[in-house]
Structure formats: C-alpha cells, structure tokens
Amino acid sequence: MIADLPPGLTARHLMDEDHLPVLAVLDRWWGGLKGQAGSTERALLLPRLYFDHFTTTSFVVERDGEIAAFLIGFLSQTEPGTAYVHFAGVDPALHGQGVGRALYQAFFAIAQSYGRHHVRCVTSPENSSSQAFHVRLGFTASAVKPDYDGPGLDRVTFSIELPVDAVAVPPAERYLGS
C-alpha cells in the first residue's frame, strides 16, 4: 500500500482503462489554467501510450471508485540513473493532505528499486502551486526555460537526488497492497 494516504483512499498501478477518467478531471483540477490552450496542452501531454506502457511505474489513487489523484512516471531509457515524473495531479479537495507527497514517495521507492537516484520533472511557469509543491518535496527548480516543450511552451524543470541506500529496496509491487 502507498503509505500515508488519508482514510477512504486506495492506490493501485495505472491501467489503460484510466486514460479517459484521468483526462476528464484535468480541466476541473487545474481550474482552467491557461484557458482553452491549457486544456488542449494538458490533454496532449497524456496520450494513451502512457497508460499502456508505464503502468508499473505509475499510480492512481481512488475514492469511492473515482480518480482522486494520479502520478505518471517512468524510468529513463537514455540516462540509467534517472527516473522522470511526467504528470501528476491531485483533486484540489485533497490538497494539503499528503496525497501528492505519498505518490511521489512511492515513485521514489520504485525508482530506487531499479537503481535510479535522480528524479526529474517539469511544470509550466504559470503553475505556481506545482512549483511550490516540488520545492517543498526537496526538488531544485531551474529558471524558466523558454520554448522547452516547443514554441511558446515554456517550462520550469525540477530535479532531486535520492539517497543511495546500501540495502536493496524491495520490488516495486511491494509498495501497493493486494
């Protein structure tokens, strides 16, 4: 089980069936950030391939069968010591309750179980709450990187070094309950 989730929340690995339910919460959870362009951008950042190919390194948190939070992450194919959080979201009604932190901690544990000790992620410069969250977790933020994801798609990048533990971390599946 993912540690430290509030009562009534359950976690599991992402499945392909989660694609449309996750897309359905994006505009509401992001409060219309960047208007219609932001809505399109968020949807394009989450194609089905993430829900098909990164299930063992990604999570969904549910409450009463509904999506309450998610984290889509993967292990870098190019940089053997690196893992990447591609997209994460938490229902605003659950902000400040440790759900995001619990998802990231579970992802960090998976990354470490595969020998990854560096985690990266990005957010838009307009998303100040995401920036503050990542800094609170211990990430180091970059300056705004113009056109990082294409023309007009500026980003702030984040990185964190995970501790190198002499004791092997158990396989990722042990971080979720049955």
C-alpha positions, -999 to 999 in steps of 0.1 A, spaced: 0 0 0 12 35 -6 20 49 29 3 78 45 -29 81 23 -59 96 41 -87 73 51 -110 63 23 -83 64 -4 -69 34 -22 -39 32 -45 -31 9 -74 -10 9 -105 -22 27 -136 -42 8 -161 -52 16 -197 -88 20 -187 -77 50 -166 -69 71 -197 -103 88 -202 -112 92 -165 -79 109 -159 -84 132 -189 -119 140 -176 -106 156 -143 -78 177 -158 -97 210 -165 -115 209 -132 -84 202 -112 -63 227 -130 -90 254 -126 -89 264 -162 -52 274 -160 -41 290 -193 -77 287 -207 -86 266 -237 -49 264 -248 -40 250 -214 -68 224 -216 -56 212 -250 -20 212 -238 -28 191 -207 -48 166 -228 -20 163 -254 5 156 -226 -14 125 -216 -18 102 -247 -29 67 -242 7 54 -246 14 64 -210 -15 43 -198 -3 13 -219 34 14 -214 42 29 -180 18 11 -157 43 -4 -133 59 30 -125 26 50 -124 -2 52 -99 -39 60 -95 -55 69 -62 -92 64 -59 -120 74 -36 -153 56 -40 -142 43 -74 -134 78 -87 -100 92 -96 -87 112 -67 -50 115 -77 -26 101 -102 11 101 -110 26 90 -143 63 83 -142 89 62 -159 125 51 -159 147 69 -184 159 47 -212 187 72 -220 200 80 -185 203 48 -165 204 66 -131 173 88 -138 136 85 -134 110 110 -146 77 121 -133 58 131 -164 25 142 -150 8 142 -116 -24 155 -102 -44 156 -70 -81 165 -66 -80 201 -51 -103 189 -23 -74 167 -12 -46 193 -14 -26 197 18 -34 161 30 -2 144 19 -16 126 -12 8 141 -36 37 135 -13 27 99 -8 25 94 -46 60 109 -51 74 88 -22 60 56 -38 75 67 -72 109 74 -55 109 39 -40 102 23 -74 130 44 -89 154 34 -62 144 -3 -66 157 0 -101 189 18 -91 177 52 -101 188 81 -78 180 111 -98 144 122 -105 133 150 -129 101 166 -137 87 199 -152 58 223 -148 46 254 -165 58 288 -152 21 297 -145 16 268 -122 29 283 -90 13 258 -67 31 229 -86 64 248 -83 59 253 -45 49 217 -40 81 204 -58 103 228 -38 87 216 -5 95 180 -16 132 189 -19 134 194 -57 157 221 -71 139 244 -96 155 259 -127 149 293 -141 121 294 -167 133 276 -199 117 293 -229 102 270 -256 113 239 -236 84 218 -249 81 237 -282 73 272 -294 56 291 -266 57 261 -242 80 274 -215 88 252 -185 104 252 -151 124 220 -146 130 202 -113 155 177 -101 161 158 -69 188 134 -58 175 104 -39 196 88 -12 217 59 -23 208 31 2 232 3 8 203 -20 14 183 -31 -17 148 -17 -19 122 -45 -23 105 -48 -57 80 -21 -67 50 -43 -63 55 -44 -25 46 -7 -23 10 -15 -32 -14 -36 -12 -32 -66 -27 
